[in-house]
């Protein structure tokens, strides 16, 4: 699969409103202070941990890892271009390991390895927070081919959730909801830039055909609720 580069590049996922609401949600899951150590797996441009760093001024800057090194990764965090499994084998310790919209890039076997290494990398009372798209009645605006690919991906995610439950055993589940209000023109740009993994392997012809569907299907402003399932594990 091609690498996902634009999921947090000028999308609602990179907006100040989204990041603010997401970090407020994090506050309900874990108490952070200037001594907290954070690892963000699949951090993208590190928007979330960058804002946390500005707020808490951690003694140890948050660490973000990704297999894609974007030019505009935030500068107030420590970024490393590396695979998660390779990095976690260093056995450094963290109070929070954040895995946001990333699990679908792992095979079942590698997901188990990831979870085993993540557990070993937690400080006492540390937390793993895993976020992934809601699999039932997902509201993300789609054209026909995109919806088919997304549903296939979400079905696989359900299998991965079972692996997470079996591995971590005692977990809690909640949802993070964000109300999106985006212009159709901007959303079409996001589709062209393949902002979500279910678009990555589509041909330009399929993308253009899908955009025609979006143009006829939606009004000038597209409104929906983007919901992430949060799986929380505490050591």
Secondary structure, 3 states (H helix, E strand, C coil): CCCCCCCCCCCHHHCHHHHHHHHHHHHCCCCCCCCCCEEEECCCCCHHHHHHHHHHCCCCCCEEEECCCCCCCCCCCEEEECCHHHHHCCCCCEEEEEEECCHHHCCHHHHHHHHHHHHHCEEEEEEEEEEEECCCCCCCCCCHHHHHHHHHHHHHHHHHHHHHHHHHCCEEEEEEEEEEEEEHHHHHHHHHCCCCHHHCCCCHHHHHHHHHHHHHHCCCEEEEEEEEEEEEEEC
